[in-house]
Amino acid sequence: MRKTLLLCAVLICNFAGIANAQNDAKAKAILDAVSKKMTALKSLKADFALHLAAANGKLKDTKKGTIVLKGQKYRVTLPGQEIINDNKTVWTYLKDANEVQVATFNPNDQGISPAKFFTNFYDKEYSYKYAGTRKVNNKNCDIIELTPIAKNKPFTKVELAVDKATSTIAGGNIWEKSGNKYQYDISAFTPNAAVTDAQFTFDAKKYPGVEVVDLR
């Protein structure tokens, strides 16, 4: 499940620390603008693509999905899989097995959960620095590099690409300790999307014959 949640983080640095005060201040201003915009939204919906490359640089897998977010609640839909969180319980549904795994949600167990990714997750958990500009999905983006402060994170480096025009996250990269790299792209971003609370719970009646594996 940890792998899956990391992938969904958008979906979201192995260096000694912040380069200098000027860079740190610029990075913080950009991240604060993203956080301010995202927390002002009642909900959001976005499409995303995740590309996994092995340590040797060869592409191993690509997944495309959709995320719906409301406050700390989220629903991630991937091919053959759904991850649903109502801020108390996490359901992971595996279509091929017609199985749903049920676990208690613990935000402290998350590397970068989808809800964290779109809000202020960086101030207490990461060091960060401004790393210049780059075109991402034909958008002019500021690049922010983040280093996890805790050494038990499953990744060593996170890179965020922030759209200059909208102060929203357009994509980026995640480097795992294993050497794998995830590139992610976010598209079709819909602020204040029409969502209901029912979308953030698992309704077994809609999945005939589903096997429930309770891990709580």
VEXFI-998808 format. One record per atom (N, C-alpha, C): residue number from 1; residue in one letter; x, z, y. Coordinates in Angstrom, 1 decimal. Each point is the difference from the previous one (the first is absolute). Example, Ala and Ser with C-alpha at 12.3 -4.5 7.8 and 13.67 -1.06 7.14 Angstrom:
SITE   lumdren   gufi        u        w        v
SITE         1      A     13.2      7.8     -5.7
SITE         1      A     -0.9      0.0      1.2
SITE         1      A      0.9      0.0      1.2
SITE         2      S     -0.4     -0.7      1.1
SITE         2      S      0.9      0.0      1.1
SITE         2      S     -0.8      0.8      1.1
This chain:
SITE   lumdren   gufi        u        w        v
SITE         1      M      0.8      0.0     -1.2
SITE         1      M     -0.8      0.0      1.2
SITE         1      M      0.9      0.0      1.3
SITE         2      R      1.1      0.7     -0.1
SITE         2      R      0.9      0.0      1.2
SITE         2      R      0.4     -1.4      0.4
SITE         3      K      0.4     -0.8     -1.0
SITE         3      K      0.4     -1.4      0.3
SITE         3      K     -1.2     -0.7      0.7
SITE         4      T     -1.2      0.1     -0.5
SITE         4      T     -1.1     -0.6      0.6
SITE         4      T     -0.3      0.4      1.4
SITE         5      L      0.1      1.3      0.2
SITE         5      L     -0.2      0.5      1.4
SITE         5      L      1.0     -0.4      0.9
SITE         6      L      1.3     -0.1     -0.5
SITE         6      L      1.1     -0.5      0.9
SITE         6      L     -0.3     -1.5      0.4
SITE         7      L     -0.5     -0.8     -1.0
SITE         7      L     -0.3     -1.4      0.3
SITE         7      L     -1.1     -0.1      1.0
SITE         8      C     -1.0      0.9      0.0
SITE         8      C     -1.1      0.0      0.9
SITE         8      C      0.4      0.6      1.3
SITE         9      A      0.9      0.4      0.2
SITE         9      A      0.4      0.5      1.3
SITE         9      A      0.3     -1.1      0.9
SITE        10      V     -0.3     -0.4     -0.1
SITE        10      V      0.2     -0.8      0.9
SITE        10      V      0.5      0.5      0.4
SITE        11      L     -1.6      0.3     -0.7
SITE        11      L      0.6     -0.4     -0.6
SITE        11      L      1.0      1.2      0.6
SITE        12      I      2.8     -0.4      1.0
SITE        12      I      0.4      0.6      1.2
SITE        12      I      1.3      0.4     -0.7
SITE        13      C      8.7      3.0      0.8
SITE        13      C      1.3     -0.6      0.5
SITE        13      C      1.2      0.9     -0.4
SITE        14      N      0.7     -0.7     -0.6
SITE        14      N      1.1      0.8     -0.5
SITE        14      N      1.2     -0.1      1.0
SITE        15      F     -0.1      0.8      1.1
SITE        15      F      1.1      0.1      1.0
SITE        15      F      0.0      1.4      0.5
SITE        16      A      1.1      0.3      0.6
SITE        16      A      0.3      1.4      0.4
SITE        16      A     -1.1      0.6      0.9
SITE        17      G     -0.5     -0.8      0.9
SITE        17      G     -0.9      0.6      1.0
SITE        17      G     -0.4     -1.0      1.0
SITE        18      I     -0.5      0.4      1.2
SITE        18      I     -0.4     -0.8      1.1
SITE        18      I      1.3     -0.6      0.7
SITE        19      A     -0.1     -1.2      0.3
SITE        19      A      1.2     -0.7      0.6
SITE        19      A      0.4      0.6      1.3
SITE        20      N     -1.0      0.2      1.0
SITE        20      N      0.3      0.6      1.2
SITE        20      N     -1.3      0.4      0.7
SITE        21      A      0.0      0.8      1.0
SITE        21      A     -1.2      0.5      0.6
SITE        21      A     -0.9     -1.1      0.6
SITE        22      Q      0.7     -1.0      0.6
SITE        22      Q     -0.8     -1.1      0.6
SITE        22      Q     -0.8     -0.8     -1.1
SITE        23      N      0.6     -0.3     -1.1
SITE        23      N     -0.7     -0.7     -1.1
SITE        23      N     -1.1      0.9     -0.6
SITE        24      D      0.3      1.2     -0.1
SITE        24      D     -1.0      1.0     -0.6
SITE        24      D     -1.2      0.0      0.9
SITE        25      A      0.2      0.1      1.3
SITE        25      A     -1.1      0.1      1.0
SITE        25      A     -0.9     -1.3     -0.1
SITE        26      K      0.7     -1.1     -0.1
SITE        26      K     -0.8     -1.3      0.0
SITE        26      K     -0.8     -0.1     -1.3
SITE        27      A      0.6      0.4     -1.1
SITE        27      A     -0.7      0.0     -1.3
SITE        27      A     -1.2      0.9      0.0
SITE        28      K      0.2      1.2      0.6
SITE        28      K     -1.1      1.0      0.1
SITE        28      K     -1.2     -0.6      0.8
SITE        29      A      0.4     -0.6      1.1
SITE        29      A     -1.1     -0.6      0.9
SITE        29      A     -0.8     -1.0     -0.7
SITE        30      I      0.7     -0.8     -0.8
SITE        30      I     -0.8     -1.1     -0.8
SITE        30      I     -0.8      0.6     -1.1
SITE        31      L      0.5      1.0     -0.7
SITE        31      L     -0.7      0.6     -1.1
SITE        31      L     -1.2      0.8      0.6
SITE        32      D      0.2      0.7      1.1
SITE        32      D     -1.1      0.8      0.6
SITE        32      D     -1.1     -1.0      0.4
SITE        33      A      0.3     -1.2      0.5
SITE        33      A     -1.0     -0.9      0.4
SITE        33      A     -0.8     -0.5     -1.2
SITE        34      V      0.7     -0.2     -1.1
SITE        34      V     -0.7     -0.4     -1.2
SITE        34      V     -1.0      1.2     -0.5
SITE        35      S      0.6      1.2      0.0
SITE        35      S     -0.8      1.1     -0.4
SITE        35      S     -1.3      0.2      0.9
SITE        36      K      0.2     -0.1      1.3
SITE        36      K     -1.1      0.2      1.0
SITE        36      K     -1.1     -1.0     -0.3
SITE        37      K      0.4     -1.3     -0.2
SITE        37      K     -1.0     -1.0     -0.2
SITE        37      K     -0.7      0.2     -1.3
SITE        38      M      0.7      0.4     -1.1
SITE        38      M     -0.6      0.1     -1.3
SITE        38      M     -0.9      1.2     -0.1
SITE        39      T      0.4      1.1      0.6
SITE        39      T     -0.9      1.2      0.0
SITE        39      T     -1.2     -0.1      0.8
SITE        40      A      0.0     -0.9      0.9
SITE        40      A     -1.2     -0.3      0.9
SITE        40      A     -1.1     -0.8     -0.8
SITE        41      L      0.4     -0.6     -1.1
SITE        41      L     -0.9     -0.8     -0.7
SITE        41      L     -0.9      0.9     -1.0
SITE        42      K     -1.2     -0.4     -0.1
SITE        42      K     -0.9      0.7     -1.0
SITE        42      K      0.3     -0.4     -1.4
SITE        43      S      0.4     -1.3     -0.2
SITE        43      S      0.4     -0.5     -1.3
SITE        43      S      0.8     -1.3      0.2
SITE        44      L      0.5     -0.5     -1.1
SITE        44      L      0.7     -1.3      0.0
SITE        44      L      0.0     -0.6     -1.3
SITE        45      K      0.2     -1.3      0.0
SITE        45      K      0.1     -0.8     -1.3
SITE        45      K      1.1     -1.0      0.2
SITE        46      A      0.8     -0.2     -1.0
SITE        46      A      1.1     -1.0      0.1
SITE        46      A      0.3     -0.5     -1.3
SITE        47      D      0.5     -1.3      0.0
SITE        47      D      0.5     -0.6     -1.2
SITE        47      D      1.5      0.2      0.0
SITE        48      F      0.6      0.1     -1.2
SITE        48      F      1.5      0.1     -0.1
SITE        48      F      0.6     -0.7     -1.2
SITE        49      A      1.2     -0.3      0.1
SITE        49      A      0.8     -0.6     -1.1
SITE        49      A      1.2      0.8     -0.2
SITE        50      L      0.4      0.3     -1.3
SITE        50      L      1.2      0.8     -0.3
SITE        50      L      0.8     -0.9     -0.9
SITE        51      H      1.3     -0.1      0.3
SITE        51      H      0.9     -0.8     -0.7
SITE        51      H      1.1      0.9     -0.5
SITE        52      L      0.2      0.1     -1.3
SITE        52      L      1.0      0.8     -0.6
SITE        52      L      1.2     -0.8     -0.4
SITE        53      A      1.2      0.4      0.5
SITE        53      A      1.3     -0.6     -0.4
SITE        53      A      0.8      1.0     -0.7
SITE        54      A      0.7     -0.5     -1.0
SITE        54      A      0.9      0.9     -0.8
SITE        54      A      1.3      0.2      0.8
SITE        55      A      0.9      0.9     -0.5
SITE        55      A      1.2      0.3      0.7
SITE        55      A      0.9     -1.2      0.2
SITE        56      N     -0.2     -1.0     -0.9
SITE        56      N      0.8     -1.2      0.2
SITE        56      N     -0.6     -1.0      0.9
SITE        57      G     -1.1      0.3      0.6
SITE        57      G     -0.6     -0.8      1.0
SITE        57      G     -1.0     -1.0     -0.5
SITE        58      K     -0.2     -0.1     -1.3
SITE        58      K     -1.0     -0.9     -0.6
SITE        58      K     -1.4      0.5      0.1
SITE        59      L     -0.9     -0.8      0.4
SITE        59      L     -1.4      0.4      0.1
SITE        59      L     -0.6      0.3     -1.4
SITE        60      K     -0.6      1.1     -0.2
SITE        60      K     -0.5      0.4     -1.3
SITE        60      K     -1.5      0.0      0.0
SITE        61      D     -0.7      0.3      1.1
SITE        61      D     -1.4      0.0      0.0
SITE        61      D     -0.6      0.0      1.4
SITE        62      T     -1.2     -0.6      0.1
SITE        62      T     -0.7      0.0      1.3
SITE        62      T     -1.5      0.5     -0.3
SITE        63      K     -0.4      0.9      0.8
SITE        63      K     -1.4      0.4     -0.1
SITE        63      K     -0.7     -0.1      1.4
SITE        64      K     -1.3     -0.4      0.0
SITE        64      K     -0.8     -0.1      1.2
SITE        64      K     -1.2      0.9     -0.2
SITE        65      G     -0.3      0.7      1.1
SITE        65      G     -1.1      0.9     -0.1
SITE        65      G     -0.7      0.2      1.4
SITE        66      T     -0.9      1.0      0.0
SITE        66      T     -0.7      0.4      1.2
SITE        66      T      0.0      1.5      0.1
SITE        67      I      0.1      0.5      1.2
SITE        67      I     -0.2      1.4      0.2
SITE        67      I     -1.1      0.3      1.0
SITE        68      V     -0.8      1.0     -0.3
SITE        68      V     -1.0      0.4      1.0
SITE        68      V      0.3      1.5      0.3
SITE        69      L      0.0      0.4      1.2
SITE        69      L      0.4      1.3      0.4
SITE        69      L     -1.0      0.6      1.0
SITE        70      K     -0.3      1.3     -0.2
SITE        70      K     -0.8      0.7      0.9
SITE        70      K      0.5      1.5      0.1
SITE        71      G      0.6      0.3      1.1
SITE        71      G      0.7      1.3      0.1
SITE        71      G      1.0      0.1     -1.1
SITE        72      Q      0.0      1.1     -0.8
SITE        72      Q      1.0      0.1     -1.1
SITE        72      Q     -0.5     -0.6     -1.3
SITE        73      K     -1.2     -0.6      0.0
SITE        73      K     -0.6     -0.6     -1.2
SITE        73      K      0.5     -1.4     -0.1
SITE        74      Y      0.2     -0.5     -1.2
SITE        74      Y      0.4     -1.4     -0.1
SITE        74      Y     -0.5     -0.6     -1.4
SITE        75      R     -0.1     -1.3      0.0
SITE        75      R     -0.2     -0.7     -1.2
SITE        75      R      0.9     -1.3     -0.1
SITE        76      V      0.8      0.0     -1.0
SITE        76      V      0.9     -1.2     -0.1
SITE        76      V     -0.4     -0.8     -1.2
SITE        77      T     -0.2     -1.3      0.2
SITE        77      T     -0.4     -0.9     -1.1
SITE        77      T      1.2     -1.0     -0.3
SITE        78      L      0.4      0.0     -1.2
SITE        78      L      1.1     -0.8     -0.5
SITE        78      L     -0.5     -0.8     -1.2
SITE        79      P      0.6     -1.1     -0.4
SITE        79      P     -0.4     -0.7     -1.2
SITE        79      P      0.0      1.0     -1.2
SITE        80      G     -1.2      0.2     -0.6
SITE        80      G     -0.1      0.8     -1.2
SITE        80      G      0.1      1.5      0.3
SITE        81      Q     -0.1      0.4      1.2
SITE        81      Q      0.2      1.5      0.3
SITE        81      Q     -0.6      0.3      1.3
SITE        82      E     -0.6      1.3      0.1
SITE        82      E     -0.5      0.5      1.2
SITE        82      E      0.5      1.5      0.1
SITE        83      I      0.4      0.4      1.2
SITE        83      I      0.4      1.3      0.3
SITE        83      I     -0.9      0.5      1.1
SITE        84      I     -0.7      1.1     -0.2
SITE        84      I     -1.1      0.6      0.9
SITE        84      I      0.4      1.4      0.3
SITE        85      N     -0.1      0.4      1.2
SITE        85      N      0.3      1.4      0.4
SITE        85      N     -1.0      0.4      1.1
SITE        86      D     -0.7      1.2     -0.3
SITE        86      D     -0.9      0.5      0.9
SITE        86      D      0.6      1.2      0.7
SITE        87      N      1.3      0.2      0.0
SITE        87      N      0.8      1.1      0.6
SITE        87      N     -0.1      1.2     -0.8
SITE        88      K     -0.7      0.0     -1.2
SITE        88      K      0.0      1.1     -0.9
SITE        88      K      0.5     -0.4     -1.4
SITE        89      T     -0.5     -1.2     -0.4
SITE        89      T      0.2     -0.5     -1.3
SITE        89      T      0.5     -1.5      0.1
SITE        90      V      0.9     -0.3     -0.9
SITE        90      V      0.5     -1.4     -0.1
SITE        90      V     -0.4     -0.6     -1.4
SITE        91      W     -0.7     -1.1      0.1
SITE        91      W     -0.4     -0.7     -1.2
SITE        91      W      0.8     -1.3     -0.1
SITE        92      T      0.7     -0.2     -1.2
SITE        92      T      0.7     -1.3     -0.2
SITE        92      T     -0.6     -0.7     -1.1
SITE        93      Y     -0.7     -1.1      0.3
SITE        93      Y     -0.7     -0.8     -1.0
SITE        93      Y      0.8     -1.1     -0.5
SITE        94      L      0.1     -0.2     -1.4
SITE        94      L      0.8     -1.0     -0.6
SITE        94      L     -1.0     -0.9     -0.7
SITE        95      K     -0.2     -1.3      0.5
SITE        95      K     -1.0     -0.8     -0.5
SITE        95      K      0.2     -0.4     -1.4
SITE        96      D      1.2     -0.4     -0.4
SITE        96      D      0.2     -0.5     -1.4
SITE        96      D     -0.3      1.0     -1.0
SITE        97      A      0.3      1.3      0.3
SITE        97      A     -0.3      1.1     -0.9
SITE        97      A     -1.4      0.6      0.2
SITE        98      N     -0.6     -0.4      1.0
SITE        98      N     -1.3      0.6      0.4
SITE        98      N      0.1      1.5      0.0
SITE        99      E      1.1      0.4      0.7
SITE        99      E      0.3      1.5      0.1
SITE        99      E      0.2      0.4      1.4
SITE       100      V     -0.5      1.2      0.3
SITE       100      V      0.3      0.6      1.3
SITE       100      V      0.7      1.3     -0.1
SITE       101      Q      1.1      0.2      0.7
SITE       101      Q      0.7      1.2      0.0
SITE       101      Q     -0.3      0.8      1.2
SITE       102      V     -0.4      1.3     -0.2
SITE       102      V     -0.5      0.8      1.1
SITE       102      V      1.0      1.1      0.2
SITE       103      A      0.5      0.1      1.3
SITE       103      A      1.0      1.1      0.3
SITE       103      A     -0.4      0.6      1.3
SITE       104      T      0.4      1.2      0.2
SITE       104      T     -0.2      0.7      1.3
SITE       104      T      1.0     -0.5      1.0
SITE       105      F     -0.5     -0.3      1.2
SITE       105      F      0.8     -0.6      1.0
SITE       105      F      0.9      1.1      0.7
SITE       106      N      1.3     -0.2      0.0
SITE       106      N      0.9      0.9      0.6
SITE       106      N      0.9     -0.8      1.0
SITE       107      P     -0.3      0.1      1.3
SITE       107      P      0.8     -0.8      0.9
SITE       107      P      1.5      0.2      0.0
SITE       108      N      0.4      1.2     -0.5
SITE       108      N      1.4      0.3     -0.1
SITE       108      N      0.7     -0.8     -1.1
SITE       109      D     -0.8     -0.5     -0.9
SITE       109      D      0.6     -0.8     -1.1
SITE       109      D      0.2     -1.5      0.3
SITE       110      Q     -0.5     -0.4      1.2
SITE       110      Q      0.0     -1.4      0.4
SITE       110      Q      1.3     -0.3      0.7
SITE       111      G      0.6     -1.1     -0.3
SITE       111      G      1.1     -0.5      0.8
SITE       111      G     -0.5     -0.5      1.3
SITE       112      I     -0.7     -1.2      0.0
SITE       112      I     -0.7     -0.5      1.1
SITE       112      I     -1.3     -0.4     -0.5
SITE       113      S     -1.1      0.8      0.2
SITE       113      S     -1.3     -0.4     -0.4
SITE       113      S     -0.5     -1.0      1.0
SITE       114      P     -1.0     -0.8     -0.4
SITE       114      P     -0.6     -0.9      0.9
SITE       114      P     -0.5      0.6      1.3
SITE       115      A     -0.6      1.2     -0.1
SITE       115      A     -0.5      0.7      1.2
SITE       115      A      1.2      0.4      0.9
SITE       116      K      1.1      0.5     -0.6
SITE       116      K      1.1      0.4      0.8
SITE       116      K      0.6     -1.2      0.7
SITE       117      F      0.1     -1.1     -0.7
SITE       117      F      0.7     -1.2      0.4
SITE       117      F     -0.6     -0.5      1.4
SITE       118      F     -1.3      0.1      0.2
SITE       118      F     -0.6     -0.5      1.2
SITE       118      F     -0.1      1.1      1.1
SITE       119      T      0.5      1.2     -0.3
SITE       119      T     -0.1      1.1      1.0
SITE       119      T      1.4      0.6      0.3
SITE       120      N      0.0      1.2      0.6
SITE       120      N      1.3      0.6      0.4
SITE       120      N      0.6      0.7     -1.2
SITE       121      F      0.7     -0.7     -0.9
SITE       121      F      0.7      0.7     -1.1
SITE       121      F      1.4      0.2      0.1
SITE       122      Y      0.6     -0.4      1.2
SITE       122      Y      1.4     -0.2      0.1
SITE       122      Y      0.7      1.2      0.6
SITE       123      D     -0.6      0.7      1.0
SITE       123      D      0.7      1.0      0.8
SITE       123      D      0.6      1.1     -0.8
SITE       124      K     -0.6      0.5     -1.0
SITE       124      K      0.5      1.2     -0.8
SITE       124      K      0.7     -0.4     -1.3
SITE       125      E     -0.2     -1.3     -0.4
SITE       125      E      0.5     -0.3     -1.3
SITE       125      E      1.1     -1.0      0.0
SITE       126      Y      0.3     -0.6      1.2
SITE       126      Y      1.0     -1.1      0.0
SITE       126      Y      0.8      0.0      1.3
SITE       127      S      1.3     -0.5     -0.1
SITE       127      S      0.7     -0.3      1.1
SITE       127      S     -0.2     -1.5      0.2
SITE       128      Y      0.0     -0.5      1.3
SITE       128      Y     -0.3     -1.4      0.2
SITE       128      Y      0.8     -0.5      1.2
SITE       129      K      0.2     -1.3      0.0
SITE       129      K      0.8     -0.7      1.0
SITE       129      K     -0.6     -1.4      0.2
SITE       130      Y      0.2     -0.5      1.2
SITE       130      Y     -0.4     -1.3      0.4
SITE       130      Y      1.1     -1.0     -0.5
SITE       131      A     -0.5     -1.1     -0.7
SITE       131      A      0.9     -0.9     -0.6
SITE       131      A     -0.1     -1.5      0.5
SITE       132      G     -0.6     -0.1      1.2
SITE       132      G     -0.1     -1.4      0.6
SITE       132      G     -1.3     -0.7     -0.3
SITE       133      T      0.0     -1.3      0.2
SITE       133      T     -1.3     -0.7     -0.1
SITE       133      T      0.2     -1.1     -1.1
SITE       134      R     -1.1     -0.5     -0.6
SITE       134      R      0.0     -1.0     -1.0
SITE       134      R     -1.4     -0.6     -0.1
SITE       135      K     -0.1     -1.3     -0.4
SITE       135      K     -1.2     -0.6     -0.3
SITE       135      K     -0.5      0.4     -1.3
SITE       136      V     -1.2      0.5     -0.1
SITE       136      V     -0.6      0.3     -1.3
SITE       136      V     -1.4     -0.6      0.0
SITE       137      N     -0.2     -0.9     -1.0
SITE       137      N     -1.3     -0.7     -0.1
SITE       137      N     -0.4     -0.6      1.4
SITE       138      N      1.0     -0.7      0.6
SITE       138      N     -0.2     -0.7      1.2
SITE       138      N     -0.3      1.0      1.2
SITE       139      K      0.2      1.2     -0.1
SITE       139      K     -0.2      1.0      1.0
SITE       139      K      1.3      0.6      0.5
SITE       140      N      0.1      0.2      1.3
SITE       140      N      1.2      0.6      0.6
SITE       140      N     -0.1      1.5     -0.2
SITE       141      C      0.9      0.5     -0.8
SITE       141      C     -0.1      1.4     -0.4
SITE       141      C      1.3      0.9      0.4
SITE       142      D     -0.3      1.2      0.3
SITE       142      D      1.1      1.0      0.1
SITE       142      D      0.2      0.5     -1.4
SITE       143      I      1.3      0.3     -0.3
SITE       143      I      0.4      0.5     -1.3
SITE       143      I      0.4      1.4      0.1
SITE       144      I     -0.6      0.9     -0.8
SITE       144      I      0.4      1.4      0.0
SITE       144      I      0.5      0.4     -1.4
SITE       145      E      1.1      0.6     -0.1
SITE       145      E      0.6      0.5     -1.3
SITE       145      E     -0.2      1.5     -0.1
SITE       146      L     -0.5      0.4     -1.1
SITE       146      L     -0.3      1.4     -0.3
SITE       146      L      0.8      0.5     -1.1
SITE       147      T      0.6      1.3      0.1
SITE       147      T      0.7      0.7     -1.1
SITE       147      T     -0.8      1.2     -0.4
SITE       148      P     -0.4      0.1     -1.3
SITE       148      P     -0.7      1.2     -0.4
SITE       148      P      0.9      1.2      0.1
SITE       149      I     -0.4      1.1      0.6
SITE       149      I      0.8      1.2      0.1
SITE       149      I      0.1      0.7     -1.3
SITE       150      A     -1.1      0.1     -0.8
SITE       150      A      0.1      0.6     -1.3
SITE       150      A      0.7     -0.9     -1.0
SITE       151      K      0.9      0.6     -0.8
SITE       151      K      0.8     -0.8     -0.9
SITE       151      K     -0.8     -0.4     -1.3
SITE       152      N     -1.2      0.6     -0.2
SITE       152      N     -0.7     -0.3     -1.2
SITE       152      N     -1.0     -1.2      0.1
SITE       153      K      0.0     -0.7      1.1
SITE       153      K     -0.8     -1.2      0.2
SITE       153      K      0.5     -1.0     -1.0
SITE       154      P     -1.0     -0.9     -0.5
SITE       154      P      0.4     -1.0     -1.0
SITE       154      P      0.7     -1.2      0.7
SITE       155      F      0.1      0.0      1.3
SITE       155      F      0.6     -1.2      0.7
SITE       155      F      1.1      0.5      1.0
SITE       156      T      0.9     -0.8      0.4
SITE       156      T      1.1      0.3      0.8
SITE       156      T     -0.2     -0.5      1.4
SITE       157      K     -0.8     -1.0      0.2
SITE       157      K     -0.1     -0.7      1.3
SITE       157      K     -1.4     -0.6      0.2
SITE       158      V     -0.5      0.1      1.1
SITE       158      V     -1.3     -0.6      0.4
SITE       158      V      0.2     -0.8      1.3
SITE       159      E     -0.6     -1.2      0.0
SITE       159      E      0.1     -0.8      1.2
SITE       159      E     -1.4     -0.4      0.4
SITE       160      L     -0.4      0.2      1.2
SITE       160      L     -1.3     -0.3      0.6
SITE       160      L      0.2     -1.2      1.0
SITE       161      A     -0.9     -1.0     -0.1
SITE       161      A      0.0     -1.1      0.9
SITE       161      A     -1.3      0.2      0.8
SITE       162      V      0.1      0.3      1.3
SITE       162      V     -1.1      0.3      0.9
SITE       162      V     -0.3     -1.1      0.9
SITE       163      D     -1.2     -0.6     -0.1
SITE       163      D     -0.3     -1.1      0.9
SITE       163      D      0.0      0.4      1.5
SITE       164      K      0.8     -0.7      0.8
SITE       164      K      0.1      0.4      1.4
SITE       164      K     -1.3     -0.2      0.7
SITE       165      A     -0.8     -1.0     -0.3
SITE       165      A     -1.2     -0.3      0.7
SITE       165      A     -1.1      1.0     -0.2
SITE       166      T      0.0      0.6     -1.2
SITE       166      T     -1.2      0.8     -0.4
SITE       166      T      0.3      1.5     -0.4
SITE       167      S      1.3      0.3     -0.1
SITE       167      S      0.5      1.3     -0.4
SITE       167      S     -0.6      0.4     -1.4
SITE       168      T     -0.1     -1.0     -0.9
SITE       168      T     -0.4      0.2     -1.3
SITE       168      T      1.1     -0.4     -1.0
SITE       169      I      0.0      0.6     -1.2
SITE       169      I      1.1     -0.3     -0.9
SITE       169      I     -0.3     -1.4     -0.7
SITE       170      A      1.0     -0.9      0.1
SITE       170      A     -0.2     -1.3     -0.6
SITE       170      A      0.7     -0.2     -1.3
SITE       171      G      0.9      1.0     -0.4
SITE       171      G      0.7     -0.1     -1.3
SITE       171      G      1.2      0.8      0.1
SITE       172      G      0.9     -0.3     -1.0
SITE       172      G      1.3      0.7     -0.1
SITE       172      G      0.6      0.0     -1.4
SITE       173      N      0.8      1.0     -0.2
SITE       173      N      0.7      0.1     -1.3
SITE       173      N      0.2      1.4     -0.4
SITE       174      I      0.0      0.3     -1.3
SITE       174      I      0.3      1.3     -0.6
SITE       174      I      1.1     -0.2     -1.1
SITE       175      W      1.0      0.8      0.1
SITE       175      W      1.1      0.0     -1.0
SITE       175      W     -0.1      1.2     -0.8
SITE       176      E     -0.1     -0.2     -1.4
SITE       176      E     -0.1      1.1     -0.9
SITE       176      E      1.4      0.5     -0.4
SITE       177      K      0.1      1.2     -0.5
SITE       177      K      1.3      0.5     -0.5
SITE       177      K      0.5     -0.8     -1.2
SITE       178      S     -1.0     -0.6     -0.7
SITE       178      S      0.4     -0.8     -1.2
SITE       178      S      0.7     -1.3      0.3
SITE       179      G     -0.1     -0.4      1.3
SITE       179      G      0.6     -1.2      0.4
SITE       179      G     -1.1     -1.1      0.3
SITE       180      N     -1.2      0.2     -0.5
SITE       180      N     -1.1     -0.9      0.3
SITE       180      N     -0.3      0.0      1.5
SITE       181      K     -0.6     -1.1      0.4
SITE       181      K     -0.4     -0.2      1.4
SITE       181      K     -1.4     -0.5      0.1
SITE       182      Y     -0.8      0.6      0.8
SITE       182      Y     -1.4     -0.5      0.2
SITE       182      Y     -0.1     -0.6      1.4
SITE       183      Q     -0.4     -1.2      0.1
SITE       183      Q     -0.3     -0.6      1.3
SITE       183      Q     -1.6     -0.1      0.1
SITE       184      Y     -0.5      0.4      1.1
SITE       184      Y     -1.4      0.1      0.2
SITE       184      Y     -0.5     -0.8      1.3
SITE       185      D     -1.1     -0.6     -0.1
SITE       185      D     -0.6     -0.7      1.1
SITE       185      D     -1.4      0.4      0.2
SITE       186      I     -0.4      0.3      1.2
SITE       186      I     -1.4      0.4      0.3
SITE       186      I     -0.7     -1.1      0.8
SITE       187      S     -1.2     -0.4     -0.4
SITE       187      S     -0.7     -1.1      0.7
SITE       187      S     -1.5      0.4      0.0
SITE       188      A     -0.7     -0.9      0.7
SITE       188      A     -1.5      0.2      0.2
SITE       188      A     -0.3      1.4      0.3
SITE       189      F      0.6      0.6      1.0
SITE       189      F     -0.2      1.3      0.4
SITE       189      F     -1.3      0.1      0.8
SITE       190      T     -0.9      0.9     -0.5
SITE       190      T     -1.4      0.1      0.6
SITE       190      T     -0.1      1.5      0.5
SITE       191      P      0.1      0.2      1.3
SITE       191      P     -0.3      1.4      0.5
SITE       191      P     -1.5      0.3      0.0
SITE       192      N     -0.3      1.3     -0.2
SITE       192      N     -1.3      0.5     -0.1
SITE       192      N     -0.9     -0.8     -0.9
SITE       193      A      0.5     -0.3     -1.2
SITE       193      A     -0.8     -0.8     -1.0
SITE       193      A     -1.2      0.9     -0.4
SITE       194      A     -1.0     -0.7     -0.4
SITE       194      A     -1.2      0.6     -0.5
SITE       194      A      0.2      0.6     -1.4
SITE       195      V      0.1      1.3     -0.1
SITE       195      V      0.2      0.6     -1.3
SITE       195      V     -0.9      1.2     -0.2
SITE       196      T     -0.2      0.4     -1.2
SITE       196      T     -0.9      1.2     -0.3
SITE       196      T      0.8      1.0     -0.8
SITE       197      D     -0.4      1.2      0.0
SITE       197      D      0.7      1.1     -0.7
SITE       197      D      0.0     -0.3     -1.5
SITE       198      A     -1.1     -0.7     -0.5
SITE       198      A     -0.1     -0.3     -1.4
SITE       198      A      1.1     -0.9     -0.5
SITE       199      Q      0.7     -0.7      0.9
SITE       199      Q      1.1     -0.8     -0.4
SITE       199      Q      1.2      0.8     -0.4
SITE       200      F      0.0      1.3      0.3
SITE       200      F      1.2      0.8     -0.3
SITE       200      F     -0.2      1.0     -1.1
SITE       201      T     -1.0     -0.3     -0.9
SITE       201      T     -0.2      0.7     -1.2
SITE       201      T     -0.1     -0.9     -1.1
SITE       202      F      0.3      0.4     -1.2
SITE       202      F     -0.2     -0.8     -1.2
SITE       202      F     -1.3      0.2     -0.7
SITE       203      D     -0.8     -1.0     -0.1
SITE       203      D     -1.3      0.0     -0.6
SITE       203      D      0.0     -0.5     -1.4
SITE       204      A      0.1      0.8     -1.0
SITE       204      A      0.2     -0.4     -1.4
SITE       204      A     -1.2     -0.9     -0.5
SITE       205      K     -1.2      0.1      0.7
SITE       205      K     -1.1     -0.8     -0.4
SITE       205      K      0.2     -1.5      0.2
SITE       206      K      0.9     -0.3      0.9
SITE       206      K      0.3     -1.4      0.3
SITE       206      K      1.1     -0.5     -1.0
SITE       207      Y      0.5      0.8     -0.9
SITE       207      Y      1.0     -0.4     -0.9
SITE       207      Y     -0.4      0.4     -1.5
SITE       208      P     -0.9     -0.8     -0.6
SITE       208      P     -0.6      0.4     -1.3
SITE       208      P      1.1      0.2     -1.0
SITE       209      G     -0.1      1.1     -0.7
SITE       209      G      0.9      0.3     -1.1
SITE       209      G      1.4      0.5      0.5
SITE       210      V      0.2      0.3      1.2
SITE       210      V      1.3      0.4      0.5
SITE       210      V      0.4      1.3     -0.6
SITE       211      E      1.3      0.1     -0.4
SITE       211      E      0.6      1.2     -0.5
SITE       211      E      0.6      0.8      1.1
SITE       212      V     -0.4      1.3      0.1
SITE       212      V      0.4      0.9      1.1
SITE       212      V      1.1      0.9     -0.5
SITE       213      V      1.2     -0.2      0.6
SITE       213      V      1.2      0.9     -0.4
SITE       213      V      0.2      1.0      1.1
SITE       214      D     -0.4      1.2     -0.2
SITE       214      D      0.0      1.0      1.1
SITE       214      D      1.4      0.7      0.0
SITE       215      L      0.8     -0.2      1.0
SITE       215      L      1.3      0.6      0.1
SITE       215      L      0.1      1.2      0.9
SITE       216      R     -1.2      0.5      0.4
SITE       216      R      0.0      1.2      0.9
SITE       216      R      0.3      1.3     -0.8
